[in-house]
Amino acid sequence: MQSSSTTSEQNGDVPEGFVTVRNAGAFADRNGPLYLRLSDSTLGFCVSSAHCNPLGVCHGGWLGTFLDMQMPLTAMREGGLESQFLLTVSLSMDFLASGTKGSWVEGQATVLKRSKTLFFIQGLAVSGGIPLLRASGVYKMVPADRSRDVPKELK
């Protein structure tokens, strides 16, 4: 995954300090753009029409996918797991509010517990200080040899 150092200059909707995430895989590239604040591994995105359901609000499936990227990223960065990858074992979500087109959404995550191979993580997708989605996930660490294709920015 590559990132641009001038994202905020290119797009006024993106807060200062975020860079564009590139080459994070076809799924993320197709559903983005995603942005990353390198200082604390926070992911963010601006809700576009491509993220919206027929009612014109951010699709719940996209919000869930977004947190399913934020939560393991936080654990990988905090845990010094640069050569590892975390796979989703379980994901539970509670939708709290709607994200509107044009709004900025950021992810937040906290590692609650870590065992030898499992991470228990909770996360929030927040827009303008309002929680949109609360999630809880369990992730399994994959051996280093299976994570060789993880983009360097996510390591």
N, C-alpha and C positions, 0 to 999 in steps of 0.2 A: 504494500500500500504506500502510495506517495502522498505528500501533502504540499499545498501551496502556502507560501509565507505571507501572501498579501490578500487573503480571502476578504477581510473586512473592507479593503479598498475596492474590491471588485463587486461586493454586494452589501449595500447599506443595511440590509436586514440582519446581517450576521454580526453578533457582538465582537468587539475587539478581543484578540487573543485566540480566536478560533481559526483553524486552517482547514482547507478542503481535504477530505479523505478520498484518495484515489487508489485504484487497484486492490480493493478489499474483496474482490470476487465479483462475479457477474450479478449475483442477487443484490448486493449492496450498491453496486454501480447503477443498476437498472432502477432501483427504488429510491436512490438518493436525490439530490446530493446530501451527504452527511458531513458534519464538521467535527473537529476534535480540538479541544483545548489541551495542549501537551502538558501544561503545568500540573494538571490534576486528573487527566484522562477523562474529562467530561465530554460526552458526545452531545451533539445538538443538530437540529434541522429546522428549516422554515417550512411550515405546512403549505404545500402547493396543491393545485387541483389534482395532481396525480396521487396525492395522499388521501384524498377525500372520498367518502362514500356518496351515494346518491342524494343524501340529505345535505351535502355540502360541508360536512365536518370531518375531521381527521378520522380515518378508518381505524377501528379498534385493533384489527389485525396488524396494521402497521405500527401502532403504538406498542403492542406486545412484542413485535419483532425488534423494535428499537430498544426496548429494555432488555430483551434477550441478547442483545449485543453489548449494552452498557454494563450489565451485571458481571459477566465473566471478564470483560476488559478491566474493570476495577480490581477484581480479585487477582488477575494476572499481574497487573502493575504493582499492587500493594504487596503481593506475595513473592516478588522477584522471580516470576515464572517465565522469563523471557524465552525459554526454549520449550515451553509447554503450550498446550491448548486445552480449553475447558469445554466439554460437550454437555448439552442440556440433558438432564435426567428427568427433571420434573419442573413444571412452570405453572404457577397459579396466579391469576390476575383479577383485580377488582377495578372496574371502571368508575371513576369518580366525577369526571366532568368532560365536556367536549372541547376539543382543540379546533379553533377556527382557521380558515384559510388566511395565510399571511402571518400567523402567529409563530413566534420562536418557541421551540420546545427543547428543554435540556434534560438529560438523564442524571440521576443521582443513585448511588448504590452503596451499600454497607455490607461487608462480610460479617455475618453473625457467628459462624463457626467453621472451622476447617479441621477435617480429619486427614488421615494419610492420603486419601485419594479423592475425597468429596469436599465441596464447598457449599455452604448454605448462605444464601445472599438475599437481601431484600433491596428493592429499588422503587424509585418514583420517576415518572415522567411529569415535568412541571412546566407550566407556561405562565409567565407574568406572576409568579408566586403562587399560582393555583395548581394543586396536584390534579393531574388528569387521569393517571393510572398508577395503581400500587401493584407491585408484583413480588412474588417470592419464588426463588428458584433453587434447585439443587443441581450442581454441576460436577462432572467427573473429570479429573485430570487425565489427559492422554499422554502417553510416553513421548519423549522428545523426538524419537525417530518418526512418529506419525504426524508431527506438527511442522515438518520441514518447509512446508509451503505457506506458513503463516506470514503475512506481510510484516516487514520489519517494524513499522510504526505501532503495530499491535503487540509486539513482543516486549 
